[in-house]
Amino acid sequence: MADSSLFLSLTLISLLASLPLPSLSDPNPSSASTVYELLPKFGLPSGLLPASVRSYNLSDDGQFAVDLEGPCYVQFDYLVYYDRRITGKLSYGSITDLKGIQVQRFLFWLDVDEIRVDLPPSDSIYFQVGIINKKLDVDQFQTIRSCRDKVAGPCGGSWKRGIQLPTLADDVQMLITE
């Protein structure tokens, strides 16, 4: 009798040990139908991504990919560029190994490498851009924003033109008009 109860107890323990345990660091992404529902399950604001998300996938190890309808721009405290595909590693309170998001600082576009929030949550969100860690108010990322496909500015052109150096033709044209 003692042997059978010991066997039953060991069997029950091994079955229970094989069941996944709920955890804040391992949210259930299968219950999220959109990426905007998924981000809060990881402690992140849903407005980190623009309204143009077409699809997303998340693997068991946290690697994710988000596909947008196309590249676009959103104005927060800073102008942000989203590539057509955004990838990274999602864990509770952070996105690391981020690719596909850039922020404009002065005339330059810089890659955002990591996004994280305080745990326990506060009113701040942090963006790692190279060696710079920028703290912003999390409230501006609570709303999902529409994006635009071009940068509006004094040049009226796309950021991809960048800083253009004068060419020989520009110099000749300037001499002719003077």
Steps between C-alpha positions, in 0.01 A plus 500: 500500500780741588678418174191576291437835672867593455477406131178701462656802676811488281286469187286796604808712578658420163175589318469829687865584435444459125216756493593858411468742789350845446755775531527873439817437302321248278164651399260302286534659156250260345216690665607825328338542160698814411846626579332795677346251746828309529723792605312574828527130593875565500465821705552727198267770365293403195588823315866406445403387150305696239145418390626346174598156638402233249618193693730381777647178631659410830707189565527316830844654569363856467627572149240700312440657161244767418410578139355839414308598188808700407771716652363804680558783747331594828554822694550451874730733698735401217429392144514119475552294184360146481635266235268259320622220734588540867675221690635447849474296815198561721516434872303638791571874518737522204574451132866428426696433179260743333528555123281715278433808717697825474468837668597836354739712705594825330589401140585138579298179516610267781404137558296423811667190649282437805178614665425436866271611781555513874389199701281560692349733240554873528426794273821453302616301200863474388640485149856380448658665194861389480659606829224754568212404730206741456222514762157610372149530643321168438162674452584600143528129410161393641308599185546315171588766244451522127814537301594690190710375214723809463682747718363852470766762541663807351651296216168324437680177427559162645759438771664253266641791302697591808749783483582565138833649410508745207600342173708651219174573312373697802823703508476574122132599536591735787772665288262547204231666713739740678 
